[in-house]
Amino acid sequence: MTVQDKAGVSDVEPGVIGKGRWIERWTPENEMFWEATGKKIAFRNLVFSIVAEHIGFSVWLLWSIVVVRMYGTFDDSGALVTAGANGWALTASQGLTLLAVASGVGAFLRIPYTFAVPIFGGRNWTVISALLLLVPTLGLAWVVGQPDTPFPVLVAIAATAGFGGGNFASSMANISFFYPDKEKGWALGLNAAGGNIGVAVAQKLVPIVIGIGGIGLAMAGLVYVPLALAAAILAFLFMDNLREAKADPKPTARSLQHGHTWLMAFLYIGTFGSFIGYSAAFPTLLTVVFERPDIALGWGFLGALVGSLSRPYGGKLADRFGGSIITVFAFVAMAIAGYSAVLGVQQENLVIFFASFMALFALTGIGNGSTYRMIPSIFNRLREDKGDGSESSFLDFKRQAAGAVGIISSVGAFGGFAIPFVYKWSRETFDGSIVPALQIYVGVFLFMAVLTWVFYLRKGARMANV
């Protein structure tokens, strides 16, 4: 009979890995345990979580670069002049629709993926979610060779790329349990950055691998098949499940009762939604606005790279100065960079436009890290207000915070769905111009800066300086 059988989970030594790689007791706030054992286990899980999430993000944004090769060129009357790769002749509106649908499905799937961690366990779900990536990769490899495919079918296949977007929510919810509060900002920032950078890697890798093997665009999907399998195997071998994260999903549902969960979700649309939406659309904008597909294919990946690398520093700055003040700074600076991008378009200056978007990407990364750092701080304040001081209450609010991370990431990711459609609307309504779309984004960023100040920075606010 084990110690757990005799006396319960509370008497099991923290950090002991049992059958099925379940850890029955986890106490990262205990500094002696953390330094002696917990930090090593948490870091190992973080590393392989990043690997799986990285592949997921790459698959999610595969279409952002594939569609650039599928665009046709048309004359002023709308007649096809030159077809794209494999005989495809997509219009800019069709391409933006594919990107929006893939982003939207990924955003929606983050909700069930969040609930999957408490139902299946973090390690178990990482394995399953990695294997699900075989669906969009094989689907893409098949359909790009079928230029007669009806557009609705193409949209449906592109939608399956959303499996990769869902990975983020479950990964972040899982990793949030492993780290103590004082290190969550940096750990979650690294986890997110490792995933986000998959966008940049895919956008740089795909143009290269397309020319390998003599099969063209199909290689974009096939190259990720063995990588998805590797991610699943590594998670199976080296990750762990935490018993305190394996519970009924009710705490996640309870997190929805707090207005701050929804407010943070809205703010996250401005940070992560902008990152994923701009990442998906940036190569297309370079192609259809400035007619530079060479730059889109060769350098379009830089935006996602800059945004990914800046994310952990947003978390680190938030750990030091507070998430709210860094978030306000990010939104104000994003509005300035957005206005600069407007000038770049109006002056037909590619250098100004490109540099403005590099700044936007960097700032979305900083804002991503700072907003995520605010979430556990907010729930700590809620626990102080509404908790009863017991260990069970502490754990309940910790689970609520982890669940809120997933829900917030889901709602925020819908920005990636909206942004391509706003560009599409702007081009169709204003004679091909994206300036009105950029102006809308500037206004939204300023509004979000004000909201953040009112609720999370203003003197006298209950959640001031979270």
C-alpha positions, 0 to 999 in steps of 0.5 A: 500500500502506498503512502497515498493509499494510507494518508491521501495525496497531501502526504505524498512527497511532492514531485514524485512521478508515478504510473502514467507519468502522473505527479500526484502532488506539486508545490512550486511555491515551496522554495526548498522543493522548487530549487531542489526538484521542482525547477528541473521537472518544470523546465523539462515539461516547458521544453517539450511543451514548446516543441509541440506548440512550435509545430502547432503554430507552424501548421496553423500559419502554413497557409499564410505563405502557401497562398502567396504562391497560389495568387493569380494576376489579373488585368483591370477588367478582372481577366486572368493574366497569369496563374499561380503555382499548380494552376491556381488563380486565387484572388486577394479576397479569396486568399484573405478568406482562407487565412481568416478561416484558418485563424478563426477555427484555431481561435474557436478550438482553444476553448475545448483545448483549454478544457482538455487539460483538466480532463485528460492531463497536460502530457496526455493531451499534448500527445493527442493534439500533436497527432491531430496535426496530421489532418491539416498537413496531409490535407494541404499536401493533397489539395494544393495539387488539385487546382480544380477543387471548389473554393468551399472545399479548399476553405474547409481544408484550410480550416483544419489548420486551426488544430495547430492554433488550439494547441496554444491554449492547452499548452499555456494552461498546462505550463501555468500549473508548473511554475510559481507565481513569481516566475510565471511571466517569464515561463509563460512568455518563453512557452508562448514565444517558442510557439509563436516563433513557429510562424516565422519558421514556417514562413521562412522554411516553406518557400525553401522546401517547396522546391525540394522533391519536385512536388511543389506546394505539397511539400509545405504540408509533408515536411511537417508530418514527421515533425508532428509525429516527433512532437507527439513521441517526445511529449509521450516520453518526457512530459508529465501530468499534474494531478492538481491540473487533472480535475473536473473543468468546473474551475475553468467554467467558474472563471467565466463568471468574473468580468475581468476574464472577459475584459482581459480577453478583449485586451488580448485581441489587441495584442495576440489577435494583432500578432496572429492576424498580422502574421497571417496577412503580412506576406499577402499585403506585401504581395498585393499592396506593394506587388513584391512577392519576392519580399513576401516570400524572402522576408515576410517571416521577420514580422512573426520572428520579431513578435515571437522574440519580444514576447518573453521580454514583455513577460519579464518586464511585467514581472518587474514593473507590473503587467498593466503599465507595460500593457498600456505602453504597448498599446500606445506605441502600437497606435503610433506604429500603426499611424506610421504604417498608414503613412507608408501606404499613402506615400507608397514607401515600402521601407516605412511600411515594412519598418512600421510593421516590424515595430508593430510586431515587436510591440504585440509580442511585448503586449502578449507577454504583459497581458498574460502576466496580468492574469494570475495577478488578477486571480490572486486579487480575486482570491483575496476578495472572494476566497476563504483562505483555505488550501482548497480555495487557493487551489480553486483560484489557481485552477480558475486562473489556468482555465482563464488563460485558455479562454482568454487566448481563445477570444483573443485569437479571434483577432486573427480571424477579424484582421484579414476580413477587415483588410478584405473589406477595406480593399473591396470598399475603398478601391484596393486601399488598406488605409481605412483598415490600418486607421481602424486598428489605430483607434482600437489600440488607443481605446484598449490603452484607455481601458487598461489604464481605467481598470488596471492602472488608475489610482484607486482601481481595485486591480491597480498595478496587477 
